[in-house]
Amino acid sequence: MRRLSSHILGIDQGSVVLFSDFQDGGAMWTGDGPRELRKLVEFSETYMSEPVVQVSMSMWDMDQKTNQRADISAEMINPEGFVIVFRTWGDTRVARVRADWLAIGEVKGQDDWDID
């Protein structure tokens, strides 16, 4: 369990179209074997420390003639942002994917000062 010491929590969220490979014949649609796509996400405000990030697929469009394999995760999480990582493998053909994300963590309040 993660304990937050601040009484001020920030919640940021967003939705990102990761790719639309069906339209332009990209690797997720035409390729096979291991494939990976990474997308940088920047938070609207900097957190005081690394927030908790949840990523999920909110839209996926896959070929019904092949096995449907997908893995989505958040990596390289830091106070400024993170990277969404989408992976597939084998004969899976992915036309499009949209990911939704939610970040929760401590943010500075009006009374928090930076003294250098």
MINU-965951 format. One record per residue: x, y, z of N, C-alpha, C in turn; residue in three letters. Coordinates in steps of 0.2 Angstrom, whole numbers, plus 2048, in hexadecimal, padded with zeros to 3 digits. Last residue first. Example, Ala and Ser with C-alpha at 12.3 -4.5 7.8 and 13.67 -1.06 7.14 Angstrom:
2
<r n_X="840" n_Y="7F5" n_Z="823" ca_X="844" ca_Y="7FB" ca_Z="824" c_X="840" c_Y="800" c_Z="827" rest="SER"/>
<r n_X="842" n_Y="7E4" n_Z="827" ca_X="83E" ca_Y="7EA" ca_Z="827" c_X="842" c_Y="7F0" c_Z="827" rest="ALA"/>
END
This chain:
116
<r n_X="84C" n_Y="88D" n_Z="7F6" ca_X="852" ca_Y="88A" ca_Z="7F3" c_X="858" c_Y="88E" c_Z="7F7" rest="ASP"/>
<r n_X="83C" n_Y="887" n_Z="7FA" ca_X="841" ca_Y="88C" ca_Z="7FC" c_X="848" c_Y="889" c_Z="7FA" rest="ILE"/>
<r n_X="82C" n_Y="886" n_Z="7F4" ca_X="833" ca_Y="883" ca_Z="7F3" c_X="838" c_Y="889" c_Z="7F5" rest="ASP"/>
<r n_X="81E" n_Y="883" n_Z="7FF" ca_X="823" ca_Y="887" ca_Z="7FC" c_X="829" c_Y="884" c_Z="7FA" rest="TRP"/>
<r n_X="80D" n_Y="880" n_Z="801" ca_X="814" ca_Y="87D" ca_Z="800" c_X="818" c_Y="881" c_Z="7FC" rest="ASP"/>
<r n_X="801" n_Y="886" n_Z="800" ca_X="805" ca_Y="888" ca_Z="806" c_X="80C" c_Y="884" c_Z="806" rest="ASP"/>
<r n_X="7FA" n_Y="881" n_Z="7F6" ca_X="7FC" ca_Y="888" ca_Z="7F5" c_X="801" c_Y="88A" c_Z="7FB" rest="GLN"/>
<r n_X="802" n_Y="870" n_Z="7F3" ca_X="7FD" ca_Y="875" ca_Z="7F5" c_X="7FF" c_Y="87C" c_Z="7F5" rest="GLY"/>
<r n_X="807" n_Y="864" n_Z="7E8" ca_X="809" ca_Y="86A" ca_Z="7EC" c_X="803" c_Y="86E" c_Z="7ED" rest="LYS"/>
<r n_X="801" n_Y="853" n_Z="7E8" ca_X="803" ca_Y="85A" ca_Z="7E5" c_X="804" c_Y="85F" c_Z="7EA" rest="VAL"/>
<r n_X="802" n_Y="842" n_Z="7E8" ca_X="802" ca_Y="848" ca_Z="7EC" c_X="804" c_Y="84E" c_Z="7E7" rest="GLU"/>
<r n_X="7F7" n_Y="839" n_Z="7DC" ca_X="7FD" ca_Y="83A" ca_Z="7E0" c_X="7FC" c_Y="841" c_Z="7E4" rest="GLY"/>
<r n_X="7F1" n_Y="830" n_Z="7CF" ca_X="7EF" ca_Y="832" ca_Z="7D5" c_X="7F6" c_Y="833" c_Z="7D9" rest="ILE"/>
<r n_X="7EC" n_Y="82E" n_Z="7BE" ca_X="7F1" ca_Y="82F" ca_Z="7C2" c_X="7EF" c_Y="832" c_Z="7C9" rest="ALA"/>
<r n_X="7E5" n_Y="825" n_Z="7B1" ca_X="7E4" ca_Y="828" ca_Z="7B7" c_X="7EA" c_Y="829" c_Z="7BB" rest="LEU"/>
<r n_X="7E1" n_Y="823" n_Z="7A0" ca_X="7E6" ca_Y="822" ca_Z="7A5" c_X="7E3" c_Y="827" c_Z="7AB" rest="TRP"/>
<r n_X="7DC" n_Y="819" n_Z="791" ca_X="7DB" ca_Y="81E" ca_Z="796" c_X="7DF" c_Y="81D" c_Z="79C" rest="ASP"/>
<r n_X="7E1" n_Y="817" n_Z="780" ca_X="7E2" ca_Y="815" ca_Z="787" c_X="7E0" c_Y="81B" c_Z="78C" rest="ALA"/>
<r n_X="7DC" n_Y="80F" n_Z="771" ca_X="7DC" ca_Y="815" ca_Z="775" c_X="7DD" c_Y="813" c_Z="77D" rest="ARG"/>
<r n_X="7E1" n_Y="807" n_Z="762" ca_X="7E1" ca_Y="807" ca_Z="76A" c_X="7E1" c_Y="80E" c_Z="76D" rest="VAL"/>
<r n_X="7DF" n_Y="7FE" n_Z="753" ca_X="7DF" ca_Y="805" ca_Z="757" c_X="7DE" c_Y="803" c_Z="75E" rest="ARG"/>
<r n_X="7E2" n_Y="7F2" n_Z="74E" ca_X="7E1" ca_Y="7F7" ca_Z="749" c_X="7E2" c_Y="7FE" c_Z="74D" rest="ALA"/>
<r n_X="7ED" n_Y="7E4" n_Z="74F" ca_X="7E9" ca_Y="7E9" ca_Z="753" c_X="7E8" c_Y="7EF" c_Z="74F" rest="VAL"/>
<r n_X="7EE" n_Y="7D3" n_Z="74E" ca_X="7EE" ca_Y="7D9" ca_Z="74A" c_X="7E9" c_Y="7DF" c_Z="74E" rest="ARG"/>
<r n_X="7F8" n_Y="7C6" n_Z="754" ca_X="7F3" ca_Y="7CB" ca_Z="755" c_X="7F4" c_Y="7D1" c_Z="751" rest="THR"/>
<r n_X="801" n_Y="7BC" n_Z="753" ca_X="7FE" ca_Y="7BE" ca_Z="74D" c_X="7F9" c_Y="7C3" c_Z="74E" rest="ASP"/>
<r n_X="80D" n_Y="7C1" n_Z="75F" ca_X="80A" ca_Y="7BC" ca_Z="75B" c_X="807" c_Y="7BF" c_Z="755" rest="GLY"/>
<r n_X="808" n_Y="7D0" n_Z="769" ca_X="80D" ca_Y="7CB" ca_Z="766" c_X="809" c_Y="7C6" c_Z="762" rest="TRP"/>
<r n_X="809" n_Y="7E0" n_Z="770" ca_X="805" ca_Y="7DB" ca_Z="76E" c_X="80B" c_Y="7D6" c_Z="76B" rest="THR"/>
<r n_X="808" n_Y="7EE" n_Z="77C" ca_X="80C" ca_Y="7E8" ca_Z="778" c_X="807" c_Y="7E3" c_Z="776" rest="ARG"/>
<r n_X="80B" n_Y="7FF" n_Z="781" ca_X="806" ca_Y="7FA" ca_Z="77E" c_X="80A" c_Y="7F4" c_Z="77A" rest="PHE"/>
<r n_X="80E" n_Y="809" n_Z="78D" ca_X="811" ca_Y="804" ca_Z="789" c_X="80B" c_Y="7FF" c_Z="787" rest="VAL"/>
<r n_X="80F" n_Y="81A" n_Z="792" ca_X="80A" ca_Y="815" ca_Z="790" c_X="80E" c_Y="810" c_Z="78C" rest="ILE"/>
<r n_X="819" n_Y="822" n_Z="79D" ca_X="819" ca_Y="81F" ca_Z="796" c_X="814" c_Y="81A" c_Z="796" rest="VAL"/>
<r n_X="817" n_Y="832" n_Z="7A6" ca_X="818" ca_Y="82B" ca_Z="7A6" c_X="818" c_Y="828" c_Z="79E" rest="PHE"/>
<r n_X="81A" n_Y="840" n_Z="7B0" ca_X="817" ca_Y="83D" ca_Z="7AB" c_X="819" c_Y="835" c_Z="7AC" rest="GLY"/>
<r n_X="820" n_Y="847" n_Z="7BB" ca_X="81E" ca_Y="84B" ca_Z="7B5" c_X="81A" c_Y="847" c_Z="7B0" rest="GLU"/>
<r n_X="824" n_Y="83E" n_Z="7C5" ca_X="81F" ca_Y="843" ca_Z="7C7" c_X="81D" c_Y="847" c_Z="7C1" rest="PRO"/>
<r n_X="823" n_Y="82E" n_Z="7BC" ca_X="827" ca_Y="833" ca_Z="7C0" c_X="822" c_Y="839" c_Z="7C1" rest="ASN"/>
<r n_X="824" n_Y="81E" n_Z="7B5" ca_X="820" ca_Y="823" ca_Z="7B8" c_X="825" c_Y="828" c_Z="7BC" rest="ILE"/>
<r n_X="828" n_Y="814" n_Z="7AB" ca_X="82C" ca_Y="81A" ca_Z="7AC" c_X="828" c_Y="820" c_Z="7AF" rest="MET"/>
<r n_X="818" n_Y="80E" n_Z="7A6" ca_X="81F" ca_Y="80D" ca_Z="7A8" c_X="823" c_Y="814" c_Z="7A8" rest="GLU"/>
<r n_X="809" n_Y="806" n_Z="7A6" ca_X="80C" ca_Y="80C" ca_Z="7A7" c_X="813" c_Y="80B" c_Z="7A9" rest="ALA"/>
<r n_X="802" n_Y="7FB" n_Z="799" ca_X="805" ca_Y="7FC" ca_Z="7A0" c_X="808" c_Y="803" c_Z="7A0" rest="SER"/>
<r n_X="7FA" n_Y="7ED" n_Z="791" ca_X="7FB" ca_Y="7F4" ca_Z="791" c_X="7FD" c_Y="7F6" c_Z="798" rest="ILE"/>
<r n_X="7FA" n_Y="7E1" n_Z="785" ca_X="7FC" ca_Y="7E2" ca_Z="78B" c_X="7FD" c_Y="7EA" c_Z="78B" rest="ASP"/>
<r n_X="7F1" n_Y="7D5" n_Z="77B" ca_X="7F2" ca_Y="7DC" ca_Z="77C" c_X="7F5" c_Y="7DC" c_Z="784" rest="ALA"/>
<r n_X="7EA" n_Y="7CB" n_Z="76E" ca_X="7EF" ca_Y="7CB" ca_Z="774" c_X="7F1" c_Y="7D2" c_Z="775" rest="ARG"/>
<r n_X="7DF" n_Y="7C1" n_Z="766" ca_X="7DF" ca_Y="7C8" ca_Z="769" c_X="7E4" c_Y="7C8" c_Z="76F" rest="GLN"/>
<r n_X="7E3" n_Y="7B8" n_Z="757" ca_X="7E3" ca_Y="7B8" ca_Z="75F" c_X="7E3" c_Y="7C0" c_Z="761" rest="ASN"/>
<r n_X="7D9" n_Y="7BD" n_Z="749" ca_X="7DF" ca_Y="7BB" ca_Z="74C" c_X="7DE" c_Y="7BB" c_Z="754" rest="THR"/>
<r n_X="7CE" n_Y="7C1" n_Z="744" ca_X="7D0" ca_Y="7BB" ca_Z="741" c_X="7D6" c_Y="7B9" c_Z="744" rest="LYS"/>
<r n_X="7CA" n_Y="7CE" n_Z="749" ca_X="7C7" ca_Y="7C8" ca_Z="74C" c_X="7C9" c_Y="7C1" c_Z="749" rest="GLN"/>
<r n_X="7D5" n_Y="7DB" n_Z="74D" ca_X="7D3" ca_Y="7D6" ca_Z="747" c_X="7D0" c_Y="7D0" c_Z="74B" rest="ASP"/>
<r n_X="7D0" n_Y="7E7" n_Z="758" ca_X="7D4" ca_Y="7E2" ca_Z="756" c_X="7D1" c_Y="7DE" c_Z="751" rest="MET"/>
<r n_X="7D0" n_Y="7F5" n_Z="761" ca_X="7CD" ca_Y="7F3" ca_Z="75A" c_X="7D2" c_Y="7EE" c_Z="758" rest="ASP"/>
<r n_X="7CB" n_Y="7FD" n_Z="770" ca_X="7D0" ca_Y="7F8" ca_Z="76C" c_X="7CC" c_Y="7F5" c_Z="766" rest="TRP"/>
<r n_X="7CA" n_Y="808" n_Z="77C" ca_X="7C8" ca_Y="806" ca_Z="776" c_X="7CD" c_Y="802" c_Z="772" rest="MET"/>
<r n_X="7D0" n_Y="809" n_Z="788" ca_X="7C9" ca_Y="80B" ca_Z="788" c_X="7C6" c_Y="80A" c_Z="781" rest="SER"/>
<r n_X="7DB" n_Y="800" n_Z="792" ca_X="7D9" ca_Y="801" ca_Z="78B" c_X="7D2" c_Y="803" c_Z="78B" rest="MET"/>
<r n_X="7E3" n_Y="809" n_Z="7A0" ca_X="7DF" ca_Y="804" ca_Z="79D" c_X="7DD" c_Y="805" c_Z="796" rest="SER"/>
<r n_X="7EE" n_Y="80D" n_Z="7AD" ca_X="7ED" ca_Y="80D" ca_Z="7A6" c_X="7E8" c_Y="808" c_Z="7A4" rest="VAL"/>
<r n_X="7F2" n_Y="816" n_Z="7BC" ca_X="7EE" ca_Y="810" ca_Z="7B9" c_X="7EC" c_Y="812" c_Z="7B1" rest="GLN"/>
<r n_X="7FE" n_Y="81B" n_Z="7C7" ca_X="7FB" ca_Y="81C" ca_Z="7C0" c_X="7F8" c_Y="815" c_Z="7BE" rest="VAL"/>
<r n_X="803" n_Y="825" n_Z="7D4" ca_X="800" ca_Y="81E" ca_Z="7D2" c_X="7FD" c_Y="81F" c_Z="7CC" rest="VAL"/>
<r n_X="811" n_Y="830" n_Z="7D2" ca_X="80A" ca_Y="82E" ca_Z="7D4" c_X="808" c_Y="827" c_Z="7D2" rest="PRO"/>
<r n_X="820" n_Y="835" n_Z="7DA" ca_X="81D" ca_Y="830" ca_Z="7D5" c_X="816" c_Y="82E" c_Z="7D7" rest="GLU"/>
<r n_X="81D" n_Y="845" n_Z="7E1" ca_X="821" ca_Y="83F" ca_Z="7E1" c_X="81D" c_Y="83A" c_Z="7DB" rest="SER"/>
<r n_X="816" n_Y="850" n_Z="7DE" ca_X="81B" ca_Y="851" ca_Z="7E3" c_X="820" c_Y="84B" c_Z="7E3" rest="MET"/>
<r n_X="812" n_Y="852" n_Z="7CD" ca_X="810" ca_Y="850" ca_Z="7D3" c_X="816" c_Y="851" c_Z="7D8" rest="TYR"/>
<r n_X="80E" n_Y="860" n_Z="7C2" ca_X="813" ca_Y="85B" ca_Z="7C5" c_X="811" c_Y="859" c_Z="7CC" rest="THR"/>
<r n_X="800" n_Y="85F" n_Z="7B7" ca_X="803" ca_Y="862" ca_Z="7BD" c_X="808" c_Y="85D" c_Z="7BF" rest="GLU"/>
<r n_X="7FC" n_Y="857" n_Z="7AD" ca_X="7FA" ca_Y="85E" ca_Z="7AC" c_X="7FE" c_Y="862" c_Z="7B2" rest="SER"/>
<r n_X="809" n_Y="84B" n_Z="7A8" ca_X="803" ca_Y="84E" ca_Z="7AC" c_X="802" c_Y="855" c_Z="7AB" rest="PHE"/>
<r n_X="80B" n_Y="844" n_Z="798" ca_X="80E" ca_Y="849" ca_Z="79D" c_X="808" c_Y="84B" c_Z="7A1" rest="GLU"/>
<r n_X="810" n_Y="835" n_Z="790" ca_X="80A" ca_Y="839" ca_Z="793" c_X="80D" c_Y="83E" c_Z="798" rest="VAL"/>
<r n_X="816" n_Y="82D" n_Z="782" ca_X="818" ca_Y="831" ca_Z="788" c_X="811" c_Y="835" c_Z="78A" rest="LEU"/>
<r n_X="814" n_Y="81C" n_Z="77D" ca_X="812" ca_Y="823" ca_Z="77C" c_X="813" c_Y="827" c_Z="783" rest="LYS"/>
<r n_X="81A" n_Y="80E" n_Z="774" ca_X="81B" ca_Y="812" ca_Z="77A" c_X="818" c_Y="819" c_Z="778" rest="ARG"/>
<r n_X="817" n_Y="7FE" n_Z="76E" ca_X="816" ca_Y="805" ca_Z="76D" c_X="816" c_Y="809" c_Z="773" rest="LEU"/>
<r n_X="81C" n_Y="7EF" n_Z="767" ca_X="81C" ca_Y="7F3" ca_Z="76D" c_X="81B" c_Y="7FA" c_Z="76A" rest="GLU"/>
<r n_X="81C" n_Y="7DE" n_Z="763" ca_X="81B" ca_Y="7E5" ca_Z="761" c_X="81A" c_Y="7E9" c_Z="767" rest="ARG"/>
<r n_X="821" n_Y="7CD" n_Z="75E" ca_X="820" ca_Y="7D2" ca_Z="763" c_X="820" c_Y="7D9" c_Z="760" rest="PRO"/>
<r n_X="817" n_Y="7C8" n_Z="750" ca_X="81C" ca_Y="7C7" ca_Z="755" c_X="81B" c_Y="7CD" c_Z="75A" rest="GLY"/>
<r n_X="813" n_Y="7D2" n_Z="742" ca_X="812" ca_Y="7CD" ca_Z="746" c_X="818" c_Y="7CC" c_Z="74B" rest="ASP"/>
<r n_X="80A" n_Y="7E1" n_Z="739" ca_X="810" ca_Y="7DD" ca_Z="73C" c_X="80E" c_Y="7D6" c_Z="73F" rest="GLY"/>
<r n_X="7FF" n_Y="7E8" n_Z="736" ca_X="802" ca_Y="7E4" ca_Z="731" c_X="807" c_Y="7DF" c_Z="734" rest="THR"/>
<r n_X="7FB" n_Y="7EE" n_Z="742" ca_X="7F6" ca_Y="7EB" ca_Z="73E" c_X="7F9" c_Y="7E6" c_Z="739" rest="TRP"/>
<r n_X="807" n_Y="7F3" n_Z="748" ca_X="802" ca_Y="7EF" ca_Z="74D" c_X="7FD" c_Y="7EC" c_Z="748" rest="MET"/>
<r n_X="80D" n_Y="7FA" n_Z="73E" ca_X="810" ca_Y="7F3" ca_Z="740" c_X="80B" c_Y="7F0" c_Z="744" rest="ALA"/>
<r n_X="801" n_Y="802" n_Z="732" ca_X="807" ca_Y="801" ca_Z="737" c_X="808" c_Y="7FA" c_Z="73A" rest="GLY"/>
<r n_X="7F8" n_Y="806" n_Z="728" ca_X="7FC" ca_Y="800" ca_Z="727" c_X="802" c_Y="7FF" c_Z="72C" rest="GLY"/>
<r n_X="7F1" n_Y="811" n_Z="72B" ca_X="7F7" ca_Y="812" ca_Z="728" c_X="7FB" c_Y="80C" c_Z="727" rest="ASP"/>
<r n_X="7E5" n_Y="80C" n_Z="731" ca_X="7E4" ca_Y="811" ca_Z="72C" c_X="7EB" c_Y="812" c_Z="728" rest="GLN"/>
<r n_X="7E9" n_Y="803" n_Z="73B" ca_X="7E5" ca_Y="801" ca_Z="735" c_X="7E5" c_Y="806" c_Z="730" rest="PHE"/>
<r n_X="7EF" n_Y="80A" n_Z="745" ca_X="7F3" ca_Y="807" ca_Z="740" c_X="7EF" c_Y="804" c_Z="73A" rest="ASP"/>
<r n_X="7EE" n_Y="815" n_Z="74F" ca_X="7E9" ca_Y="813" ca_Z="74A" c_X="7EC" c_Y="810" c_Z="744" rest="SER"/>
<r n_X="7F3" n_Y="817" n_Z="760" ca_X="7F4" ca_Y="816" ca_Z="759" c_X="7EE" c_Y="814" c_Z="755" rest="PHE"/>
<r n_X="7EE" n_Y="81D" n_Z="76C" ca_X="7F5" ca_Y="81A" ca_Z="76B" c_X="7F7" c_Y="81A" c_Z="764" rest="LEU"/>
<r n_X="7E6" n_Y="82A" n_Z="772" ca_X="7E6" ca_Y="825" ca_Z="76C" c_X="7ED" c_Y="823" c_Z="76B" rest="VAL"/>
<r n_X="7E3" n_Y="82C" n_Z="782" ca_X="7E7" ca_Y="82D" ca_Z="77D" c_X="7E6" c_Y="828" c_Z="778" rest="VAL"/>
<r n_X="7DC" n_Y="836" n_Z="790" ca_X="7DB" ca_Y="830" ca_Z="78B" c_X="7DF" c_Y="832" c_Z="785" rest="SER"/>
<r n_X="7DE" n_Y="839" n_Z="7A2" ca_X="7DE" ca_Y="83A" ca_Z="79A" c_X="7DD" c_Y="834" c_Z="796" rest="GLY"/>
<r n_X="7E1" n_Y="841" n_Z="7B1" ca_X="7DE" ca_Y="83B" ca_Z="7AD" c_X="7DF" c_Y="83E" c_Z="7A6" rest="GLN"/>
<r n_X="7E5" n_Y="843" n_Z="7C2" ca_X="7E6" ca_Y="845" ca_Z="7BB" c_X="7E4" c_Y="83F" c_Z="7B7" rest="ASP"/>
<r n_X="7E4" n_Y="849" n_Z="7D2" ca_X="7E2" ca_Y="844" ca_Z="7CE" c_X="7E2" c_Y="846" c_Z="7C7" rest="ILE"/>
<r n_X="7ED" n_Y="84C" n_Z="7E1" ca_X="7EB" ca_Y="84E" ca_Z="7DA" c_X="7E9" c_Y="848" c_Z="7D6" rest="GLY"/>
<r n_X="7EA" n_Y="850" n_Z="7F2" ca_X="7EB" ca_Y="84B" ca_Z="7ED" c_X="7E9" c_Y="84E" c_Z="7E6" rest="LEU"/>
<r n_X="7F0" n_Y="856" n_Z="800" ca_X="7ED" ca_Y="858" ca_Z="7FA" c_X="7EF" c_Y="853" c_Z="7F5" rest="ILE"/>
<r n_X="7F6" n_Y="852" n_Z="80B" ca_X="7EF" ca_Y="852" ca_Z="80C" c_X="7EC" c_Y="854" c_Z="805" rest="HIS"/>
<r n_X="804" n_Y="846" n_Z="80A" ca_X="800" ca_Y="84D" ca_Z="808" c_X="7F9" c_Y="84C" c_Z="809" rest="SER"/>
<r n_X="808" n_Y="839" n_Z="80B" ca_X="809" ca_Y="83E" ca_Z="810" c_X="805" c_Y="844" c_Z="810" rest="SER"/>
<r n_X="801" n_Y="82A" n_Z="807" ca_X="802" ca_Y="831" ca_Z="804" c_X="803" c_Y="835" c_Z="80A" rest="LEU"/>
<r n_X="806" n_Y="819" n_Z="805" ca_X="804" ca_Y="81F" ca_Z="80A" c_X="806" c_Y="825" c_Z="807" rest="ARG"/>
<r n_X="802" n_Y="80B" n_Z="7FC" ca_X="806" ca_Y="811" ca_Z="7FC" c_X="803" c_Y="817" c_Z="801" rest="ARG"/>
<r n_X="804" n_Y="7FA" n_Z="800" ca_X="800" ca_Y="800" ca_Z="800" c_X="804" c_Y="806" c_Z="800" rest="MET"/>
END
